[in-house]
Amino acid sequence: SHKSRKNCSKCRNWDDLIPSPELEKAKKKEVAFIVTIAKREQEIAYLKVGKKTVT
């Protein structure tokens, strides 16, 4: 529809507004954050499994 096209062009404009080094920094931060959460979830899962094997 017409609305979704408008949103897409807005997204493109937003990318153009942000200087690419800043955009790269933001992306790296986001990735690092996701990785940190994934590691934490893995540790929690590992601890749960460890507790199961101990008992």
PyMOL CGO cylinders between C-alpha atoms (Angstrom):
from pymol import cmd
from pymol.cgo import CYLINDER

trace = [
    CYLINDER, 0.00, 0.00, 0.00, 0.92, 3.68, -0.19, 0.3, 1, 1, 1, 1, 1, 1,
    CYLINDER, 0.92, 3.68, -0.19, 1.59, 3.96, 3.56, 0.3, 1, 1, 1, 1, 1, 1,
    CYLINDER, 1.59, 3.96, 3.56, 4.25, 1.23, 3.67, 0.3, 1, 1, 1, 1, 1, 1,
    CYLINDER, 4.25, 1.23, 3.67, 6.07, 2.89, 0.77, 0.3, 1, 1, 1, 1, 1, 1,
    CYLINDER, 6.07, 2.89, 0.77, 6.13, 6.17, 2.69, 0.3, 1, 1, 1, 1, 1, 1,
    CYLINDER, 6.13, 6.17, 2.69, 7.63, 4.44, 5.74, 0.3, 1, 1, 1, 1, 1, 1,
    CYLINDER, 7.63, 4.44, 5.74, 10.33, 2.83, 3.61, 0.3, 1, 1, 1, 1, 1, 1,
    CYLINDER, 10.33, 2.83, 3.61, 11.39, 6.18, 2.17, 0.3, 1, 1, 1, 1, 1, 1,
    CYLINDER, 11.39, 6.18, 2.17, 11.47, 7.61, 5.70, 0.3, 1, 1, 1, 1, 1, 1,
    CYLINDER, 11.47, 7.61, 5.70, 13.78, 4.79, 6.76, 0.3, 1, 1, 1, 1, 1, 1,
    CYLINDER, 13.78, 4.79, 6.76, 16.12, 5.52, 3.86, 0.3, 1, 1, 1, 1, 1, 1,
    CYLINDER, 16.12, 5.52, 3.86, 16.13, 9.21, 4.70, 0.3, 1, 1, 1, 1, 1, 1,
    CYLINDER, 16.13, 9.21, 4.70, 16.92, 8.40, 8.33, 0.3, 1, 1, 1, 1, 1, 1,
    CYLINDER, 16.92, 8.40, 8.33, 19.96, 6.38, 7.22, 0.3, 1, 1, 1, 1, 1, 1,
    CYLINDER, 19.96, 6.38, 7.22, 21.12, 9.34, 5.13, 0.3, 1, 1, 1, 1, 1, 1,
    CYLINDER, 21.12, 9.34, 5.13, 20.71, 11.76, 8.04, 0.3, 1, 1, 1, 1, 1, 1,
    CYLINDER, 20.71, 11.76, 8.04, 23.03, 9.80, 10.33, 0.3, 1, 1, 1, 1, 1, 1,
    CYLINDER, 23.03, 9.80, 10.33, 26.73, 10.04, 9.39, 0.3, 1, 1, 1, 1, 1, 1,
    CYLINDER, 26.73, 10.04, 9.39, 27.91, 6.53, 8.53, 0.3, 1, 1, 1, 1, 1, 1,
    CYLINDER, 27.91, 6.53, 8.53, 30.57, 6.32, 11.28, 0.3, 1, 1, 1, 1, 1, 1,
    CYLINDER, 30.57, 6.32, 11.28, 27.83, 7.05, 13.83, 0.3, 1, 1, 1, 1, 1, 1,
    CYLINDER, 27.83, 7.05, 13.83, 25.58, 4.49, 12.16, 0.3, 1, 1, 1, 1, 1, 1,
    CYLINDER, 25.58, 4.49, 12.16, 28.37, 1.89, 12.29, 0.3, 1, 1, 1, 1, 1, 1,
    CYLINDER, 28.37, 1.89, 12.29, 28.97, 2.66, 15.98, 0.3, 1, 1, 1, 1, 1, 1,
    CYLINDER, 28.97, 2.66, 15.98, 25.27, 2.25, 16.71, 0.3, 1, 1, 1, 1, 1, 1,
    CYLINDER, 25.27, 2.25, 16.71, 25.15, -1.05, 14.85, 0.3, 1, 1, 1, 1, 1, 1,
    CYLINDER, 25.15, -1.05, 14.85, 28.24, -2.35, 16.66, 0.3, 1, 1, 1, 1, 1, 1,
    CYLINDER, 28.24, -2.35, 16.66, 26.76, -1.35, 20.03, 0.3, 1, 1, 1, 1, 1, 1,
    CYLINDER, 26.76, -1.35, 20.03, 23.54, -3.16, 19.16, 0.3, 1, 1, 1, 1, 1, 1,
    CYLINDER, 23.54, -3.16, 19.16, 25.41, -6.30, 18.10, 0.3, 1, 1, 1, 1, 1, 1,
    CYLINDER, 25.41, -6.30, 18.10, 27.58, -6.22, 21.24, 0.3, 1, 1, 1, 1, 1, 1,
    CYLINDER, 27.58, -6.22, 21.24, 24.43, -5.86, 23.36, 0.3, 1, 1, 1, 1, 1, 1,
    CYLINDER, 24.43, -5.86, 23.36, 22.76, -8.82, 21.64, 0.3, 1, 1, 1, 1, 1, 1,
    CYLINDER, 22.76, -8.82, 21.64, 25.91, -10.94, 22.06, 0.3, 1, 1, 1, 1, 1, 1,
    CYLINDER, 25.91, -10.94, 22.06, 26.09, -10.05, 25.77, 0.3, 1, 1, 1, 1, 1, 1,
    CYLINDER, 26.09, -10.05, 25.77, 22.46, -11.08, 26.29, 0.3, 1, 1, 1, 1, 1, 1,
    CYLINDER, 22.46, -11.08, 26.29, 23.00, -14.31, 24.34, 0.3, 1, 1, 1, 1, 1, 1,
    CYLINDER, 23.00, -14.31, 24.34, 26.04, -15.18, 26.47, 0.3, 1, 1, 1, 1, 1, 1,
    CYLINDER, 26.04, -15.18, 26.47, 24.12, -14.46, 29.66, 0.3, 1, 1, 1, 1, 1, 1,
    CYLINDER, 24.12, -14.46, 29.66, 21.23, -16.66, 28.53, 0.3, 1, 1, 1, 1, 1, 1,
    CYLINDER, 21.23, -16.66, 28.53, 23.71, -19.41, 27.67, 0.3, 1, 1, 1, 1, 1, 1,
    CYLINDER, 23.71, -19.41, 27.67, 25.28, -19.16, 31.14, 0.3, 1, 1, 1, 1, 1, 1,
    CYLINDER, 25.28, -19.16, 31.14, 21.86, -19.36, 32.80, 0.3, 1, 1, 1, 1, 1, 1,
    CYLINDER, 21.86, -19.36, 32.80, 20.96, -22.40, 30.70, 0.3, 1, 1, 1, 1, 1, 1,
    CYLINDER, 20.96, -22.40, 30.70, 24.32, -23.99, 31.54, 0.3, 1, 1, 1, 1, 1, 1,
    CYLINDER, 24.32, -23.99, 31.54, 23.79, -23.37, 35.27, 0.3, 1, 1, 1, 1, 1, 1,
    CYLINDER, 23.79, -23.37, 35.27, 20.31, -24.93, 35.07, 0.3, 1, 1, 1, 1, 1, 1,
    CYLINDER, 20.31, -24.93, 35.07, 21.71, -27.99, 33.29, 0.3, 1, 1, 1, 1, 1, 1,
    CYLINDER, 21.71, -27.99, 33.29, 24.58, -28.16, 35.81, 0.3, 1, 1, 1, 1, 1, 1,
    CYLINDER, 24.58, -28.16, 35.81, 22.14, -28.13, 38.72, 0.3, 1, 1, 1, 1, 1, 1,
    CYLINDER, 22.14, -28.13, 38.72, 20.13, -30.92, 37.11, 0.3, 1, 1, 1, 1, 1, 1,
    CYLINDER, 20.13, -30.92, 37.11, 23.18, -33.16, 36.70, 0.3, 1, 1, 1, 1, 1, 1,
    CYLINDER, 23.18, -33.16, 36.70, 24.37, -32.46, 40.28, 0.3, 1, 1, 1, 1, 1, 1,
    CYLINDER, 24.37, -32.46, 40.28, 21.05, -33.44, 41.92, 0.3, 1, 1, 1, 1, 1, 1,
]
cmd.load_cgo(trace, "trace")
